[in-house]
Amino acid sequence: MTSVGKTGLTAAEQSPGLLAAIDQHAAGVRDSLSADVKPLTAVILAAYAEGVRDAARKHGWRSPNGPIDWSRNDWVLYRFLAICRLARTLPRPA
């Protein structure tokens, strides 16, 4: 959330195209995690994010240095942003 969530979610609120892309990625994450069968949790989302990061790095992806240009179609960053968006929907612990 710290690396991409704050700036990315703000950018998505101001860009219908980015928001639509993030919503599509969120649906993909839910499908991958069978969210219709078991509820999403912070632990499950964090593990999924680590898996995305590890696979992306294995294929040569590097996280950007400095401000992120959200107009670039970066699948990995969009996926991370979708995970952040889903995390915001989780119930807060009491």
N, C-alpha and C positions, 0 to 999 in steps of 0.2 A: 504494500500500500504506500509506503514511504517513497519508493523509487519512482513509481509510475501512477499510482492511484490518485493522489491529490490533483496533480496537474492534468492528468488524462481525463479524469471524470469531469473536471471543470471544462476542459476543452470539448468533451462530448456533449455537455449540456448546451453548448453554443453552436454545435455543428450537427445538424440532423443526419448528414451522411456518416459521420464518425459514430454517432449514437446507433444508427442502424447496423453498422459493421460490428460494433461491440455487442449489440443484442444478438446478432447471428452467432458470434463466437460464444456468448454465454449459453445459447441453446446447444451448441456443440459440446461445451464443457458438461452441461447437465446430462446430455446423452451419453457422453463418455463415462460419466460417473454413475450412470443409472439412477439419477436423482428421482425418477418416478418410483423407484423401488425402495430406496433408503434415503433418509434426509441428508442434505449437505451439512457438513460441519466445518469449522475453521481448520481443523486438523486435516480433513480430507482435501479441502481446497489448497492448503499449504503444501501437502504432499504432491498434489497434481501440479502445482506451480513449479515445484522443484524438478519434477519429471520433465516438464516442458523446457525449463531452463537447461537442464543437463543434456537433453536431446538436441536442443538448438545449438548449444556450445559444441557438441560433438560434430555438428554439421557446419561449424565455422561462424555461427552467429556471435556477435559481441554486443554487449549492452552499450548504448550510446553514452558518450561523455558530454556533459552539459545539458542544456535544454533539449527536450524532445520535440521534433517536428511531427506533430500528429497528423499532418496532411500526407505524410509518406505512408504508404500501405505496407507496414511492417507486421507480418502475421504474428510473430512472437509477441511484440508489444501489444498488439490488439488482444491477443489471448490473455496476456497478463492483466490487461485492463478489464477484460470480461470477468476474470477471477476476482478482481477487486470489487467490481460491481455486484457480483454474486455475494461476496463476503459482507457487503453492506446490508444485504437483505436478511442475514442471519439474525436470529433472536439474540439479544444482549444477555449475558449471564447476570443473574440477580446478585 
